[in-house]
Amino acid sequence: MKKNKLSAGVFILIGLLTMGAFFNKTEANLGVIKAGVDEKGNPVCINKTQIYLFKKNQAENKIIFFYHDAQSDDAFVVKSFSDKESTDNYWEQLLKSW
């Protein structure tokens, strides 16, 4: 029963994240940076209020978000992009909407 509620919660959260596509918003405009499960299978949701630093790694087409987590000293989420143009587009939207 508990596992079903947890699964339903994760699916609802993922559904909310994908709603941005229906309203022509990029993911950079949304309040959630990452939603899903961690490497241990625990649900995780990182929102913009937890982020204290983000930086662009242009050479690797990545944007790294560092967030506050009492259980981890190196809590970060990395978003990877296929090319420089998509990295730059996401970065510009991120700066405008932050």
N, C-alpha and C positions, 0 to 999 in steps of 0.2 A: 504494500500500500504506500509506504513512504517513498519507495523507488519510483512508483508511478507518478506521485505528486512532483517529485524532483524532475523527472523527465518532462512532465507537462510544463513545469515552470521554465525549463531551458528552452523548450520549443516556443513558448509564448514570447520569451525574450528575443529569440532569434527572429521570430515573426515581426516583432516591433522594429528590429534593426533593418529588416528588409523593406519596411514600409516607406523608407526614404526614397526608394526607387520609384514608387508609385506617385510621389509628390515632386518628382524631379529634383530631389536633393541628393547631393553627393554624400558619401559616408562621412566626409570631413565636417559636414554641417551638423551631424547628429551628436548627441550628448554622450554616447557610449563608444569607447575606443575598442573594447574587446568583450565579447560575450561567448560563453561556451563552457568547456571543461578544461581543467588543468591536466598535467601529466599523470596525476593520480586518479583522475576521473571525478574530481570535485567540481561543482559548478563555480564559475568565476564570471564576474562582471566588473570591468574597469570603466569608470566614467570620467569625464573631463575634470571633475572636481578633485579627483585623486592624483591627477597628473601635475607634477611640479616642474618638469623639464621635458622638452622634446627637441630633437635635433635631426637634421637631414644628413645622411651619408650619401652624398652625390655619387661617389665612385662606385658604390654597390647598389644604387637605386633603392635605398631604404630610408625609412623614417623611424626613429627610435623614441618611444615614450617611456619616461621614467615615472613611476608612481609610488605613493606611500603604501607600504605594507609592513605591518608590525612583525610579521613572521619571516620576512626576507630582507636582507641587506641590499640585494641587487635586483629589485623588482622592476622589470621593464617588459614592454611589448614591442616587437619589431614588425613593421609593415613593409613588405617587399613589393617592388613594382617591376614590370617587365622591361621598361625603358625609361630614359631620362625624361621624356615628355610627360608620361603619366605620373612620374614622381613629382615633377615641377607643378603639374596641374593640381595634384592632391595637396602639395605644400601651400600653394597660393590660396586654395579654398580653406585650408586649415587656418592660415593666418587671418583671413577675412572673417571667419566664423568663430574664432576663439574668443 
